[in-house]
Structures are given as C-alpha cells and as structure tokens.
C-alpha cells in the first residue's frame, strides 16, 4: 500500500468488513478486523511522505449509541461529542464491535 499511496494527493479509505445490521450482530470477530484494515491504511498514508495531503475516512452512524440511531423523523444532527469513548457501558456507548472499531479509527 505504501507504493500505491506514494504518489497520491488524496486517498479515500472506504474499505471495511460489513454486511448490514444482521451481519455485524452475528459476526463480531469479522468486523473487528476493520481495526487492522484501518491501521494498515493509516500507516501507509503516514509513510507516504509529503505527497499525500488528505485521507478521507468513511465512518458510520454506528459510532453513536443505538438509541441515537433510532430517531426517525427528527431534525437532530449527530455531533462528535454525542459518542464518548470513555463511557463504555453507558447510553453513549458506540454500537457493538463495528461501531467501536470505527470510533477508534476516527480517534
């Protein structure tokens, strides 16, 4: 990946193991591999030198607590501080392993 990234100004990181709500609820170990994917992309980007100016990372609403994702028909717009990685067991906790993996990569 370092070789691919070396001459790029912008990289769009869209890779992830995902298959919808049913998949992430039944394939916990598989979605945890997203942390490894992200680590390799971030490392290659960091090692690419001065040519790379931007890395665009695709995250997910799953970084927010499931209760916050259920508000259909509201005008509320989620904010970064709506998900607090220090509150593992609280209502502000991310949505299972998939959400936590994405949240850790955002950080």
N, CA, C and O of each residue as an XYZ file, in Angstrom:
428
protein
N       0.808     -1.185      0.000
C       0.000      0.000      0.000
C       0.858      1.257      0.000
O       0.469      2.280     -0.564
N       2.009      1.182      0.624
C       2.886      2.361      0.641
C       3.232      2.801     -0.776
O       3.243      3.993     -1.085
N       3.512      1.828     -1.628
C       3.864      2.134     -3.014
C       2.672      2.775     -3.737
O       2.850      3.728     -4.495
N       1.491      2.271     -3.512
C       0.289      2.827     -4.153
C       0.019      4.245     -3.658
O      -0.352      5.117     -4.443
N       0.202      4.475     -2.370
C      -0.097      5.780     -1.778
C       0.971      6.831     -2.069
O       0.708      8.026     -1.932
N       2.161      6.411     -2.464
C       3.303      7.327     -2.517
C       3.111      8.511     -3.461
O       3.680      9.574     -3.212
N       2.349      8.373     -4.511
C       2.191      9.467     -5.465
C       0.788     10.066     -5.452
O       0.390     10.733     -6.407
N       0.049      9.837     -4.395
C      -1.332     10.309     -4.337
C      -1.472     11.536     -3.438
O      -0.857     11.602     -2.373
N      -2.273     12.493     -3.861
C      -2.569     13.659     -3.027
C      -3.700     13.366     -2.053
O      -3.688     13.826     -0.911
N      -4.681     12.593     -2.520
C      -5.859     12.275     -1.713
C      -6.114     10.773     -1.807
O      -6.052     10.188     -2.888
N      -6.402     10.160     -0.665
C      -6.801      8.755     -0.627
C      -8.160      8.676      0.047
O      -8.365      9.250      1.116
N      -9.084      7.967     -0.578
C     -10.394      7.707      0.003
C     -10.374      6.299      0.581
O     -10.275      5.317     -0.155
N     -10.467      6.209      1.894
C     -10.442      4.914      2.581
C     -11.885      4.476      2.824
O     -12.546      4.947      3.749
N     -12.357      3.570      1.977
C     -13.731      3.086      2.055
C     -13.801      1.601      2.407
O     -14.891      1.034      2.485
N     -12.652      0.973      2.619
C     -12.624     -0.463      2.876
C     -13.124     -0.785      4.273
O     -12.767     -0.110      5.239
N     -13.955     -1.823      4.378
C     -14.448     -2.288      5.674
C     -15.144     -3.622      5.493
O     -15.680     -3.925      4.427
N     -15.125     -4.409      6.551
C     -15.908     -5.633      6.594
C     -17.266     -5.246      7.159
O     -17.367     -4.808      8.305
N     -18.300     -5.409      6.357
C     -19.638     -5.017      6.786
C     -20.664     -5.751      5.940
O     -20.422     -6.044      4.769
N     -21.789     -6.039      6.529
C     -22.851     -6.710      5.777
C     -24.224     -6.339      6.279
O     -25.170     -7.111      6.127
N     -24.349     -5.177      6.872
C     -25.650     -4.762      7.386
C     -25.843     -5.140      8.840
O     -25.003     -5.815      9.436
N     -26.953     -4.700      9.405
C     -27.261     -4.894     10.828
C     -27.157     -6.360     11.241
O     -26.513     -6.660     12.247
N     -27.757     -7.265     10.512
C     -27.705     -8.682     10.878
C     -26.305     -9.239     10.885
O     -25.968    -10.078     11.720
N     -25.485     -8.777      9.958
C     -24.115     -9.262      9.865
C     -23.276     -8.783     11.041
O     -22.571     -9.580     11.661
N     -23.340     -7.505     11.353
C     -22.483     -7.005     12.430
C     -22.923     -7.534     13.792
O     -22.122     -7.578     14.726
N     -24.192     -7.938     13.915
C     -24.645     -8.506     15.188
C     -24.261     -9.970     15.348
O     -24.280    -10.493     16.462
N     -23.912    -10.638     14.254
C     -23.592    -12.065     14.336
C     -22.151    -12.397     13.955
O     -21.737    -13.549     14.088
N     -21.388    -11.431     13.491
C     -20.005    -11.673     13.066
C     -19.056    -10.715     13.779
O     -18.341     -9.948     13.134
N     -19.052    -10.760     15.091
C     -18.267     -9.831     15.904
C     -16.777     -9.870     15.575
O     -16.146     -8.823     15.434
N     -16.224    -11.040     15.453
C     -14.788    -11.170     15.190
C     -14.449    -10.627     13.801
O     -13.432     -9.955     13.627
N     -15.291    -10.914     12.822
C     -15.025    -10.454     11.464
C     -14.980     -8.931     11.379
O     -14.076     -8.371     10.761
N     -15.957     -8.254     12.002
C     -15.967     -6.793     11.913
C     -14.844     -6.171     12.729
O     -14.463     -5.027     12.479
N     -14.310     -6.900     13.695
C     -13.157     -6.386     14.450
C     -11.917     -6.260     13.566
O     -11.002     -5.500     13.884
N     -11.884     -7.000     12.460
C     -10.733     -6.903     11.559
C     -10.649     -5.526     10.896
O      -9.628     -5.195     10.293
N     -11.709     -4.722     11.002
C     -11.657     -3.366     10.455
C     -10.563     -2.531     11.110
O      -9.963     -1.673     10.463
N     -10.306     -2.776     12.375
C      -9.217     -2.047     13.043
C      -7.879     -2.325     12.364
O      -7.056     -1.422     12.212
N      -7.667     -3.556     11.964
C      -6.429     -3.915     11.282
C      -6.368     -3.273      9.893
O      -5.327     -2.755      9.490
N      -7.475     -3.310      9.174
C      -7.523     -2.671      7.854
C      -7.184     -1.190      7.996
O      -6.355     -0.661      7.256
N      -7.826     -0.532      8.945
C      -7.598      0.899      9.147
C      -6.155      1.186      9.524
O      -5.560      2.147      9.036
N      -5.598      0.362     10.385
C      -4.213      0.570     10.817
C      -3.270      0.504      9.625
O      -2.358      1.324      9.520
N      -3.467     -0.447      8.732
C      -2.600     -0.569      7.560
C      -2.749      0.637      6.629
O      -1.760      1.132      6.087
N      -3.979      1.105      6.448
C      -4.199      2.270      5.587
C      -3.559      3.509      6.207
O      -2.868      4.260      5.519
N      -3.786      3.726      7.505
C      -3.239      4.918      8.167
C      -1.713      4.889      8.182
O      -1.068      5.919      7.984
N      -1.147      3.729      8.412
C       0.310      3.605      8.432
C       0.901      3.886      7.050
O       1.888      4.611      6.930
N       0.302      3.317      6.018
C       0.794      3.552      4.661
C       0.652      5.028      4.289
O       1.523      5.593      3.628
N      -0.436      5.642      4.711
C      -0.628      7.069      4.429
C       0.435      7.910      5.138
O       0.991      8.838      4.552
N       0.711      7.585      6.385
C       1.708      8.329      7.149
C       3.107      8.160      6.554
O       3.920      9.083      6.596
N       3.378      6.988      6.005
C       4.690      6.707      5.432
C       4.841      7.182      3.994
O       5.915      7.044      3.407
N       3.785      7.737      3.423
C       3.827      8.094      2.005
C       4.596      9.372      1.723
O       4.836      9.713      0.564
N       4.980     10.074      2.765
C       5.744     11.304      2.568
C       4.842     12.513      2.434
O       3.680     12.497      2.839
N       5.404     13.562      1.855
C       4.693     14.837      1.753
C       3.679     14.885      0.627
O       2.915     15.846      0.537
N       3.647     13.876     -0.240
C       2.749     13.949     -1.394
C       1.278     13.852     -0.985
O       0.422     14.476     -1.612
N       0.979     13.081      0.051
C      -0.416     12.923      0.448
C      -0.853     14.090      1.317
O      -0.270     14.368      2.365
N      -1.893     14.762      0.854
C      -2.410     15.914      1.577
C      -3.650     15.576      2.394
O      -3.888     16.186      3.436
N      -4.448     14.603      1.929
C      -5.710     14.279      2.594
C      -5.984     12.786      2.566
O      -5.720     12.101      1.579
N      -6.517     12.306      3.669
C      -7.020     10.947      3.763
C      -8.477     11.068      4.188
O      -8.775     11.565      5.275
N      -9.374     10.616      3.336
C     -10.806     10.681      3.624
C     -11.224      9.315      4.162
O     -11.086      8.299      3.481
N     -11.731      9.304      5.380
C     -12.086      8.068      6.078
C     -13.601      7.940      6.162
O     -14.269      8.833      6.683
N     -14.142      6.853      5.660
C     -15.582      6.610      5.748
C     -15.897      5.952      7.081
O     -15.426      4.851      7.367
N     -16.679      6.616      7.877
C     -17.067      6.070      9.173
C     -18.510      5.567      9.085
O     -18.958      5.131      8.024
N     -19.224      5.630     10.193
C     -20.567      5.063     10.245
C     -21.372      5.697     11.376
O     -20.807      6.217     12.338
N     -22.669      5.649     11.252
C     -23.541      6.097     12.349
C     -23.410      5.175     13.550
O     -23.818      5.533     14.655
N     -22.844      3.992     13.343
C     -22.679      3.035     14.445
C     -21.683      3.509     15.500
O     -21.567      2.878     16.551
N     -20.958      4.608     15.249
C     -20.098      5.157     16.300
C     -20.945      5.791     17.402
O     -20.438      6.100     18.480
N     -22.224      5.981     17.129
C     -23.152      6.536     18.118
C     -23.959      5.413     18.749
O     -24.099      4.333     18.175
N     -24.476      5.675     19.914
C     -25.296      4.691     20.624
C     -26.504      4.302     19.774
O     -27.063      5.147     19.075
N     -26.912      3.032     19.825
C     -28.061      2.586     19.025
C     -29.321      3.423     19.252
O     -30.080      3.652     18.311
N     -29.553      3.879     20.471
C     -30.742      4.691     20.733
C     -30.739      5.980     19.926
O     -31.799      6.471     19.537
N     -29.567      6.528     19.675
C     -29.479      7.774     18.909
C     -29.714      7.527     17.420
O     -30.101      8.444     16.696
N     -29.490      6.319     16.966
C     -29.687      5.988     15.558
C     -31.154      5.733     15.229
O     -31.529      5.732     14.057
N     -31.977      5.519     16.232
C     -33.382      5.157     16.035
C     -34.310      6.348     15.886
O     -35.506      6.159     15.662
N     -33.811      7.549     15.999
C     -34.664      8.739     15.967
C     -35.024      9.096     14.526
O     -34.356      9.905     13.881
N     -36.077      8.485     14.050
C     -36.542      8.711     12.683
C     -37.466      9.928     12.681
O     -38.319     10.071     13.557
N     -37.291     10.787     11.704
C     -38.155     11.947     11.572
C     -37.756     13.139     12.420
O     -38.517     14.100     12.533
N     -36.587     13.093     13.012
C     -36.109     14.216     13.819
C     -35.152     15.074     13.001
O     -34.557     14.598     12.034
N     -35.007     16.311     13.381
C     -34.064     17.205     12.723
C     -32.717     17.238     13.432
O     -31.815     17.970     13.025
N     -32.579     16.445     14.495
C     -31.340     16.441     15.263
C     -30.193     15.921     14.393
O     -30.319     14.896     13.723
N     -29.082     16.642     14.417
C     -27.901     16.217     13.678
C     -26.855     15.738     14.676
O     -26.477     16.468     15.592
N     -26.386     14.493     14.488
C     -25.395     13.916     15.385
C     -24.131     14.757     15.382
O     -23.727     15.291     14.349
N     -23.507     14.868     16.562
C     -22.264     15.616     16.729
C     -21.194     14.669     17.278
O     -21.513     13.625     17.847
N     -19.946     15.037     17.105
C     -18.857     14.188     17.586
C     -18.974     13.901     19.079
O     -18.716     12.779     19.515
N     -19.353     14.888     19.854
C     -19.409     14.663     21.303
C     -20.635     13.855     21.736
O     -20.835     13.635     22.930
N     -21.461     13.410     20.778
C     -22.570     12.511     21.106
C     -22.082     11.082     21.345
O     -22.842     10.244     21.831
N     -20.853     10.804     21.017
C     -20.275      9.490     21.254
C     -18.997      9.670     22.057
O     -18.040     10.286     21.588
N     -18.987      9.135     23.255
C     -17.860      9.322     24.156
C     -17.162      7.989     24.394
O     -17.725      7.126     25.068
N     -15.955      7.791     23.866
C     -15.265      6.506     24.008
C     -14.880      6.165     25.450
O     -14.471      5.037     25.725
N     -15.003      7.111     26.362
C     -14.679      6.820     27.767
C     -15.849      6.195     28.509
O     -15.688      5.743     29.643
N     -17.014      6.162     27.895
C     -18.218      5.668     28.562
C     -18.634      4.318     27.981
O     -19.674      4.207     27.333
N     -17.823      3.308     28.216
C     -18.025      2.005     27.589
C     -19.375      1.366     27.893
O     -19.947      0.697     27.032
N     -19.884      1.559     29.083
C     -21.113      0.880     29.481
C     -22.323      1.803     29.543
O     -23.388      1.388     29.999
N     -22.181      3.030     29.101
C     -23.279      3.974     29.252
C     -24.142      4.042     27.998
O     -23.878      3.370     27.001
N     -25.164      4.857     28.072
C     -26.045      5.059     26.926
C     -25.334      5.743     25.768
O     -25.844      5.745     24.647
N     -24.165      6.325     26.022
C     -23.403      6.992     24.962
C     -22.429      6.035     24.269
O     -21.626      6.464     23.441
N     -22.494      4.771     24.595
C     -21.569      3.796     24.036
C     -21.858      3.551     22.552
O     -23.011      3.575     22.120
N     -20.807      3.319     21.794
C     -20.951      3.014     20.367
C     -21.663      1.670     20.189
O     -21.807      0.887     21.128
N     -22.093      1.436     18.973
C     -22.892      0.271     18.619
C     -22.005     -0.951     18.357
O     -21.428     -1.077     17.278
N     -21.900     -1.817     19.304
C     -21.131     -3.060     19.301
C     -19.766     -2.914     18.617
O     -19.291     -1.798     18.405
N     -19.152     -4.022     18.279
C     -17.762     -4.011     17.811
C     -17.558     -3.190     16.548
O     -16.544     -2.506     16.410
N     -18.502     -3.248     15.634
C     -18.350     -2.498     14.386
C     -18.270     -1.000     14.684
O     -17.391     -0.309     14.169
N     -19.170     -0.506     15.499
C     -19.174      0.910     15.853
C     -17.936      1.308     16.635
O     -17.364      2.372     16.401
N     -17.516      0.448     17.573
C     -16.316      0.779     18.359
C     -15.068      0.795     17.496
O     -14.203      1.652     17.673
N     -14.966     -0.141     16.564
C     -13.817     -0.149     15.670
C     -13.723      1.125     14.846
O     -12.644      1.701     14.703
N     -14.842      1.558     14.311
C     -14.859      2.793     13.523
C     -14.546      4.004     14.402
O     -13.822      4.908     13.985
N     -15.093      4.018     15.620
C     -14.841      5.135     16.525
C     -13.353      5.214     16.888
O     -12.777      6.302     16.915
N     -12.736      4.068     17.164
C     -11.313      4.063     17.494
C     -10.483      4.536     16.296
O      -9.475      5.220     16.475
N     -10.893      4.182     15.098
C     -10.163      4.644     13.915
C     -10.349      6.136     13.681
O      -9.431      6.810     13.214
N     -11.539      6.663     14.005
C     -11.731      8.108     13.912
C     -10.756      8.820     14.851
O     -10.156      9.834     14.495
N     -10.614      8.271     16.047
C      -9.733      8.886     17.034
C      -8.298      8.819     16.566
O      -7.398      9.287     17.263
